């Protein structure tokens, strides 16, 4: 009986995992999100750091960054599923693109920033919004989370990554990062060594919408996969500097938003 139950469960799990969409769009995987949170944590001003410590208690920005993926299976949060990405077709700006009635990553970040600034939220609501913000600023910097509208953010581009079946979205979420075999703190420390003041100042120009347009501009490079059956070291070599840059920018911009909210 027990064996049969286990077998049924395994089979069910297999079916669920095979459903289209079940593997889509987690963004940056856990390591990428934590790197963004860790970098942001190190750029917080004193006031913001104090306030965040009070709200997040035993967690920091790195640890709470994956919460929005953890709640995906909780039906109370079904309404948040589309908040992780946005569609901006080639040649368009966000303003001209058709809006998702369920919300998108740009609309949500803008909404949350102004809600946090309003200082009218209950503490529980504030903590929830804060965790969402940490995650969504990360997502906004994963180039394939600003999709063309044609291939579900690269999820439909099936590839072989290092001889294993994958898809282009997952290559950017986690395959490249995981191949480096660094912990999130190791990767974050390596990135922090690259920071220079002039670059940081230039990254803080613009706003959420122009940051999303940087992802649009990266498309020719991201989709230049060569033979999709043989993706691996060459693609990694060409795109790793962009992965690093996007993680670093996301962390620094997240700190900037939080310093502005709480500083
Ligand atoms: Zn996400």
Boltz pocket constraint, residues with backbone or C-beta under 6 A from the ligand:
constraints:
  - pocket:
      binder: B
      contacts: [[A, 25], [A, 26], [A, 27], [A, 68], [A, 69], [A, 84], [A, 135], [A, 139]]
      max_distance: 6.0
